[in-house]
Amino acid sequence: MGMNDGFLASWQTQLLGVLRIVTAYIFLLHGSAKILHVPHVAMFDNLPLLSMIGIAGILELVGGILMLIGLFTRATAFVLSGEMAAAYFIGHASKGGVLLPLLNDGDAAVLYCFVFLYFAAAGPGAWAVDNARAKAPAR
């Protein structure tokens, strides 16, 4: 163990919260581009809401907001991890090079998949609504 291990470990919960917030914000931008057209991405103009990409956009927007505030974090992260696994295998691996996500533009989907899977196991970290709900007295 290095001499900084204790210092870094003392920030673990806060850094997990920062990772959750930053990841969720970037992720929900994918959904808002598809559903709300903000930011505008031309390929999402006239996107049918009930298409596969439209439903993915709904999951990304709603799931991104839930992850951002840390509400139902573990369940939401599990669903989003599955969405990103499906996105990879349907939208990226089908282009070839299933084990080479850099070549099929699927590296972001793979990273999101495993980051969300980690949140499903580890929880939300600091600054999450889930933490306040856990401390609330039972009625």
C-alpha positions as MATLAB code, in Angstrom:
seq = 'MGMNDGFLASWQTQLLGVLRIVTAYIFLLHGSAKILHVPHVAMFDNLPLLSMIGIAGILELVGGILMLIGLFTRATAFVLSGEMAAAYFIGHASKGGVLLPLLNDGDAAVLYCFVFLYFAAAGPGAWAVDNARAKAPAR';
ca = [
       0.000    0.000    0.000;
       1.259    3.430   -0.891;
       1.165    6.319    1.521;
      -1.667    7.993   -0.408;
      -4.027    4.977   -0.312;
      -5.764    6.217    2.839;
      -6.183    9.715    1.437;
      -7.624    8.470   -1.861;
      -9.885    5.972   -0.090;
     -11.324    8.800    2.013;
     -12.626   10.408   -1.218;
     -14.112    7.214   -2.680;
     -17.780    8.080   -2.065;
     -17.429   11.625   -3.402;
     -15.543   10.517   -6.518;
     -18.177    7.841   -7.190;
     -20.805   10.588   -6.957;
     -18.863   12.798   -9.370;
     -18.482    9.893  -11.805;
     -22.247    9.257  -11.600;
     -23.152   12.912  -12.182;
     -20.746   13.462  -15.097;
     -21.630   10.142  -16.752;
     -25.369   10.797  -16.355;
     -25.122   14.314  -17.765;
     -23.255   13.200  -20.879;
     -25.597   10.222  -21.273;
     -28.798   12.252  -20.964;
     -27.510   14.575  -23.707;
     -27.793   11.603  -26.073;
     -31.440   11.238  -25.091;
     -32.223   14.936  -25.212;
     -30.696   15.162  -28.702;
     -32.962   12.331  -29.862;
     -36.179   13.338  -28.079;
     -35.963   17.094  -27.420;
     -33.566   17.950  -30.297;
     -31.292   19.781  -27.844;
     -28.509   19.819  -28.764;
     -29.572   19.553  -32.377;
     -28.265   16.532  -34.245;
     -29.553   16.462  -37.828;
     -29.733   12.664  -38.045;
     -32.385   12.677  -35.292;
     -34.752   15.010  -37.173;
     -38.068   13.213  -37.822;
     -37.093   10.353  -35.483;
     -40.182    8.208  -34.780;
     -40.669    8.084  -31.009;
     -41.633    4.405  -31.063;
     -38.684    3.292  -33.189;
     -35.777    1.425  -31.622;
     -33.666    4.598  -31.554;
     -36.622    6.620  -30.232;
     -37.155    4.214  -27.341;
     -33.401    4.276  -26.680;
     -33.661    8.080  -26.536;
     -36.446    7.874  -23.956;
     -34.361    5.484  -21.841;
     -31.335    7.752  -22.182;
     -33.254   10.898  -21.245;
     -35.266    9.499  -18.335;
     -32.500    7.176  -17.158;
     -29.937    9.962  -17.452;
     -32.059   12.267  -15.285;
     -32.608    9.531  -12.679;
     -28.881    8.777  -12.606;
     -28.018   12.486  -12.417;
     -30.087   13.000   -9.274;
     -29.270    9.533   -7.940;
     -32.838    8.209   -7.733;
     -33.405    4.443   -8.114;
     -29.742    4.357   -9.077;
     -29.049    0.634   -8.946;
     -32.145   -0.422  -10.916;
     -31.758    2.413  -13.423;
     -28.072    1.635  -13.938;
     -28.869   -2.036  -14.513;
     -31.450   -1.175  -17.192;
     -29.118    1.340  -18.867;
     -26.265   -1.174  -18.830;
     -28.514   -3.600  -20.689;
     -29.563   -0.889  -23.128;
     -25.920   -0.141  -23.918;
     -25.101   -3.844  -24.338;
     -27.985   -4.120  -26.805;
     -26.882   -0.915  -28.551;
     -23.413   -2.338  -28.961;
     -24.450   -5.704  -30.339;
     -27.275   -4.375  -32.539;
     -25.795   -1.092  -33.738;
     -22.047   -1.538  -33.606;
     -20.866   -5.152  -33.515;
     -23.080   -5.880  -36.512;
     -20.721   -3.635  -38.520;
     -17.964   -6.197  -37.940;
     -15.085   -6.495  -35.543;
     -17.142   -7.516  -32.505;
     -13.991   -7.500  -30.357;
     -12.735   -4.221  -31.830;
     -15.143   -1.513  -30.636;
     -12.755    1.218  -31.742;
     -13.230    0.094  -35.346;
     -17.047   -0.204  -35.225;
     -17.611    3.061  -33.282;
     -18.929    1.127  -30.292;
     -16.341    2.139  -27.697;
     -18.698    4.614  -25.981;
     -21.470    2.004  -25.785;
     -19.078   -0.503  -24.200;
     -17.819    2.035  -21.664;
     -21.348    3.147  -20.744;
     -22.393   -0.499  -20.402;
     -19.684   -1.294  -17.877;
     -19.822    2.015  -16.002;
     -23.565    1.546  -15.501;
     -23.014   -2.076  -14.478;
     -20.564   -0.801  -11.858;
     -23.167    1.669  -10.531;
     -25.701   -1.169  -10.330;
     -23.278   -2.985   -8.017;
     -21.665   -0.068   -6.155;
     -24.600    2.304   -5.732;
     -24.775    6.036   -6.364;
     -21.950    7.457   -4.265;
     -22.337   10.905   -2.690;
     -25.017   13.510   -3.410;
     -27.806   11.119   -4.387;
     -31.514   11.211   -3.567;
     -31.196    7.476   -2.813;
     -28.962    8.330    0.144;
     -31.607   10.626    1.654;
     -34.325    8.003    1.056;
     -32.208    5.374    2.840;
     -31.877    7.605    5.916;
     -35.576    8.518    6.060;
     -37.401    6.994    9.042;
     -39.767    4.119    8.290;
     -43.468    4.851    8.660;
];
